[in-house]
């Protein structure tokens, strides 16, 4: 088992997002608390959760690199940063992977980010491969469900996106699998360097997800499936506007 930890997100007492702190001292303080809470002597992959616009990424990664040399961190990852920031970080210390949202509904990284990762030999930890439940048909659970504040789940947007999911469901039925399994298999088919992460809440969901491993998609198969959901047809951004402004990967 490898332990991957993100750091730097700043929260108010009510849980609201109030920014990111990538200063070297904050990097080391966050690591100290993570090691204590997790009761371990090192973190396998340590990554800034976002890019701090007020701190050069060289300073943030340099601080993590010091912790690598001290033995508290094994490898350095990144999260939600664009190609230029990836290059700058990799110039300070080797980067093992980038955590970023990637799915049939979120294909932005393909344009400018994935080519940089391939050039530098950096892997991808893909989250949101089911687009927070859109691709699995998961209903929102009322006001306490974070997704009710996400544009893709809002009213007419959700209905338009569900119509796109319907196309995928037909393709899944033709292959004898579920839409969830097809969506996961599609991410797996995009390259051996891409590892999808899943937030399964039940054993049944986990068993269904593992079924995606039995689906073999060729490059042409994956392209045909992607064509069912053109990026321009997906309605709504993946986060609300305020959150999108914090994402270097979207610039």
N, C-alpha and C positions, 0 to 999 in steps of 0.2 A: 504494500500500500504506500502511495506517495501523498504527502500532504501539501495542498496548494492553498495559499492564503493571499487575499487581497487586503490592502491597507489604504488608509488616508481619508476615507469618507468622514465628513464632519456632520454631526446630527445635533439638532436642538432637543431640549427635554421632551418635546411632544413627538419626536421622531422625524420631524421634517428635515429635508436636506438643506444644509447651509454652506456647502462648499467642499473643497478638497485641500488637504495640507500635504504638500510634497517636499517640505523643507527637510534637509538632512537630519536635524535633531528630531523632528516629528517622525521620520522614517524609523529611527532607532528606538524611539519611545514606543511606537506602535508594535514593533517587533518584540520588545521586552514584555509588553503586556500579552501579546499572542502566545509567546513561549510559556508564560506563566499560566494563562488560562487553559491552554491545551496540554499542559504538563509534559512538554517535550523539550529536548535540548537543541533541536534544529527544525527548520522548515524546508521542505524539499524544493518548492517553487514559491517564491515571494514576488508579488507584483503590485505596483500602484494601481488602484482601482480606476483612476482617471488621470488625465494630464492636468497638472496645476499650472494655470496660465501665468502665475506670478513667480514661478520657480523654473529655471532652465532644467529640462529633463536630464541633462548631463549631471546636474547636482543631485537629483533624486536617485538616478541609477548609480551614480558614484557612491552614494551612501549605502545602497544595497550591496554594491560590490565590496565595500569594506566589510560588511557582515558576512559575505561569502568567504573572504580571506580569513575572517575570524572564526569561521566554522559554524556560525549560527544559521546560515542559509546555504543551500546546495546549488540552486540555479535561479536565474532571474527571468520572470515573465513580464508581459505587458497586458494592458486591457484597454480596449476602445481608443486606440490612437491611430493616426493616419501614417502614410508612408514616410513623410519627412521625419516625424518623431521617431519612427521605428529605426530609421537609418542613424539618427543622432544617438539613440540609446545603444544601438549595437556597436557604435564606434567607441563607447566607453567600456562595455563588457558584453560578452556573448549573450544573446537572448535565446531562450529555449522555445518560447511559444507566445502567441498573442491570443488572449481571450476576447472574442468578439461575437456579436449576434449574427447568426447565419442560418438561413432557412429558405425554403421556396418562396416565402413572403419577404425575406430580407436578404437581397442579393448584392447590396451595395459594395461589399468588400471585394467582389470579383473584379471591379474596374481598375482600381489603383493600388489597393492594399495587398491582395494576394500575389500579384506579380513581384512586389518587393520582398514578401516573405519567401517566395520560391527562390529568388535571387540570393537571399542571405541564408537560406537553409533553416528557416524558422517555421515551426509547426503552428497549428491552429487548434485552440480549444473552443469549439463552437457551442454557444449557448442559445437558448430560444429556438431550438430546431423545430419545435412545434408551434412557434409564434405565440407562446404563452397560452396554448390551448386552442387557438383558432383552428389549427390544422387537425386537431383531434375532435373538434366540435364541442369542446368543453363550455358549458354555460357559466356566466358570471354568477356570483353568489351573493349579490346585494351590495349595499353601500360599503361594507368592510372589505370588499374584494378590490385589490389595487387596480385590477384591469378595467374597472368601470371608469377610471380616469385616463385610460389610454385611448388615443384617437381611433385606432383600428377596431375598438370594441364599441364605439359610440353610435347608437341608433342606426341611421342609414348606412354608415360606414360598415358596421357589422353585417348588415344584410347583404351589401355588395360583396364583401369578402367571403361570406358564407356561400355565395353563388360560385365564387372561384374554387372554394373547397369542394363544391359539388362536382366540378370537373375532375378533381383529383380522386374523389371517391369512386367515380366511374372507372378511372384507370386502375384503381386499387382492386375493385371487384373483378376486373378483367384478369388480374394477376392472382386472384385468390388470396388477397391479403387485406388488411385494414388500411385506412387512410394514414393513420399514425405510423404504421410500419413502412408504408411507402415513403412518407416524408423523411423518416430516419434513414431508410436505405438510400434515398437520394443524396443526403448529406454524405453518407459513407462513400458513395460512388464518386464524389467530387475529387477525391484524392487521398492517398494513404497518409498524408501529413495532417489530415483534418480529423479530429476526434470529437464527436458530439457528446455533450453532457445532457443528462435528463433529470428532471425533478419528479420522479415517480413517488406518489403518495401511498399507493397500495401495492400488494403483491401481484394483483391482477394486471395493473399497469406495467409493472416491471416485466412480467412474463410476456405481455404483448410487445413491449419494446424489444426484448431479446429476439422475438420472432423476426425482426428486421434483418438479423444476421443471416437468415436463410434466403434472403432475396438478393439475387445477383443481377445488378444492372450494368449493362455495357455503357460506354460513353454515349452512344447514339440513343440508348434507352433513356439515360439521364437528360439528354438534350430534349427529347420528345416530351418528357414529363415537365421540364422547365417551361417549354413552349405553351403548356396549358395555363400557366400563370405568368403572363408577361408582367415584369415589375411595374410598368406604367398602369396596370389594371388594379394593383393593390391600393386600397383607399385608406389614407391616414398614415402618419408617421409612427414609428415603433415606440416612441416616448412622447410625452407632452412637450410643448414648445420650450418650456423652461429647462427641461432636462436635456433636450436635443442641443441646446446652446452650450452645454458642458462637454459635448462629445467631440473630441478632436478628430475622431474617425469619420465624422459627417462633414468636415470642412473641405 
